[in-house]
């Protein structure tokens, strides 16, 4: 069956569709607001006239390359092309400001390729066993997963934990806007019909990251700084490829993040944004140099990019085996699958095995080609970082406006983007981190929905229900560990500091 799938993959129609999907996905992903979901949705009508193998291969190629494409503008412009690249922007843009944009792009490209390849191999070899784990998850487990995700706020809050928590609470509050899905009551809509569907994540994110950055850049222009780079680094320099030493240092982070990404991808609704933040948080806690995170850490870029591309393959596992989309993109792809007359499940791997395995092998090849093509064009793309801000700011503003409007073709989303742009600008001015808002908006509704469902399942015995589910106990332990781990590390470092000082002091005296 694999031989037949390979033969199908390298037919002209399928292979051309694969190349177009990889390049097109990278371009769309790099444009703020034009997410992977939008790319796949727009291309489904295009696949009508294609064979099932060609159409599905193109969709999977667009999916993974769009996730990677978001890292390009995240690194160079502090403007994540997709929500999954928000964590990448923290360290990638810091490297660009240091004149190391080539290294940032090179790291994100290599790590995205490795993470995507690992997820493709998992999809190919262990899809059925892994997908069975999801069947044992109830609302309680999903609630605990969301709470576990919210513990990440501590790692992305910056230097001030209180301000970070306030930002996270604001994000959770924003996530409650709209119609209550349980009783149909409007919440914080202020009589606006547009707000009944809630605040859309992408316009808000474009405002927080893109528009606020434009405002900050305009301030720099007024002050006489007309370029992205600092005056001390007016030209990009250095190597794009990772050295052997750097690769050896990053290898544990890449492996760890790839596994996390696959596991998060399997969980329906989790998505690449959650996977990247969890991996970023884990990498920071396990790093020998956590102080570098947020200031140009290669480990931070590696963790985020390996994870968000690993999520893609993980999200395809429950979709193909159980018919449960692991993300919003795979939900759209599920529709494309059924349009071709294919239904998820056991028969997909047997009766339609040649098409299915062609799609999976195409997904694997797409990740490899994504890395190769990304490295080839990186030197050209990275030149955007030396474009004068007087040219770049209007371009970013135009792309932001188009991206916000194109999501739903609704002017209200543009107003949302502008509002969150102002919020993000003033938060930057007063030292508040914007990333916790995004986390709160993503995880808050997830936590609320599943907690209220879990209450119904408790039937008055919350404690008994909790201890009857081993997975919930494990997630609770992980959450508690995530909360207290930084404190424990801080205490250990304080105790170790006097000993280090004593040794250094003695050596100097000798």
HELIX and SHEET records of a PDB file:
HELIX    1   1 UNK A    2  UNK A    9  1                                   8    
HELIX    2   2 UNK A   12  UNK A   30  1                                  19    
HELIX    3   3 UNK A   36  UNK A   44  1                                   9    
HELIX    4   4 UNK A   45  UNK A   49  5                                   5    
HELIX    5   5 UNK A   52  UNK A   77  1                                  26    
HELIX    6   6 UNK A   83  UNK A   85  5                                   3    
HELIX    7   7 UNK A   86  UNK A   97  1                                  12    
HELIX    8   8 UNK A  101  UNK A  125  1                                  25    
HELIX    9   9 UNK A  127  UNK A  134  1                                   8    
HELIX   10  10 UNK A  139  UNK A  150  1                                  12    
HELIX   11  11 UNK A  153  UNK A  156  1                                   4    
HELIX   12  12 UNK A  161  UNK A  175  1                                  15    
HELIX   13  13 UNK A  194  UNK A  197  5                                   4    
HELIX   14  14 UNK A  201  UNK A  205  1                                   5    
HELIX   15  15 UNK A  206  UNK A  211  3                                   6    
HELIX   16  16 UNK A  212  UNK A  222  1                                  11    
HELIX   17  17 UNK A  231  UNK A  233  5                                   3    
HELIX   18  18 UNK A  244  UNK A  266  1                                  23    
HELIX   19  19 UNK A  271  UNK A  286  1                                  16    
HELIX   20  20 UNK A  290  UNK A  292  5                                   3    
HELIX   21  21 UNK A  298  UNK A  322  1                                  25    
HELIX   22  22 UNK A  328  UNK A  339  1                                  12    
HELIX   23  23 UNK A  346  UNK A  349  5                                   4    
HELIX   24  24 UNK A  353  UNK A  381  1                                  29    
HELIX   25  25 UNK A  382  UNK A  386  5                                   5    
HELIX   26  26 UNK A  389  UNK A  406  1                                  18    
HELIX   27  27 UNK A  411  UNK A  429  1                                  19    
HELIX   28  28 UNK A  435  UNK A  458  1                                  24    
HELIX   29  29 UNK A  462  UNK A  467  1                                   6    
HELIX   30  30 UNK A  470  UNK A  509  1                                  40    
SHEET    1   A 2 UNK A 178  UNK A 179  0                                        
SHEET    2   A 2 UNK A 186  UNK A 187 -1                                        
END                                                                             
